[in-house]
Amino acid sequence: MLARMLVLRFSREIVDKPIITNLVRNYNLTFNILKAQIYPRKEGMVVLELRGNRDDFHAGVQYLKDIGVVVESIAQAIRRDEEKCYQCGACTAICPTGALHIQRPEMCVLFESERCSACELCVKACPSRAMIVTFDKNIAMD
């Protein structure tokens, strides 16, 4: 599962098209609109979180670019503050991708950031607040 926060900018030529509907229907993606400014027959801008499997996500983003939508990533990432983490494992029970898991027999919590979908569930579950959300406009949409 891949999830990214994106800014979509629509020109006046395509602002009235069912672009988000096509992402859902044709690319099996889900979304959460965080902000939108749409001016009919002028322009539009939508900030959304887009989710789906990696191949569908990339195909959907390519569709957006092909029809003239400017796609900007304001991707979020999760990082762990090693000094705050006391290895309780609360985050491992909630992590849907397995990016956080317990290494046995040592019983230490490992964080594989490349497997992380940035869903933020671990941030809410962490009693020591060691899991931190970071925003970076330059994170690639891989």
Rosetta blueprint (number, residue, H / E / L):
1 M L
2 L E
3 A E
4 R E
5 M E
6 L E
7 V E
8 L E
9 R E
10 F E
11 S L
12 R L
13 E L
14 I L
15 V L
16 D L
17 K L
18 P L
19 I H
20 I H
21 T H
22 N H
23 L H
24 V H
25 R H
26 N H
27 Y H
28 N L
29 L L
30 T E
31 F E
32 N E
33 I E
34 L E
35 K E
36 A E
37 Q E
38 I E
39 Y E
40 P L
41 R L
42 K L
43 E E
44 G E
45 M E
46 V E
47 V E
48 L E
49 E E
50 L E
51 R E
52 G E
53 N L
54 R H
55 D H
56 D H
57 F H
58 H H
59 A H
60 G H
61 V H
62 Q H
63 Y H
64 L H
65 K H
66 D H
67 I L
68 G L
69 V L
70 V E
71 V E
72 E E
73 S E
74 I L
75 A L
76 Q E
77 A E
78 I E
79 R E
80 R E
81 D L
82 E L
83 E L
84 K L
85 C L
86 Y L
87 Q L
88 C L
89 G L
90 A H
91 C H
92 T H
93 A H
94 I H
95 C L
96 P L
97 T L
98 G L
99 A L
100 L E
101 H E
102 I E
103 Q E
104 R L
105 P L
106 E L
107 M L
108 C E
109 V E
110 L E
111 F E
112 E L
113 S H
114 E H
115 R H
116 C L
117 S L
118 A L
119 C L
120 E L
121 L H
122 C H
123 V H
124 K H
125 A H
126 C L
127 P L
128 S L
129 R L
130 A L
131 M E
132 I E
133 V E
134 T E
135 F E
136 D L
137 K L
138 N L
139 I L
140 A L
141 M L
142 D L
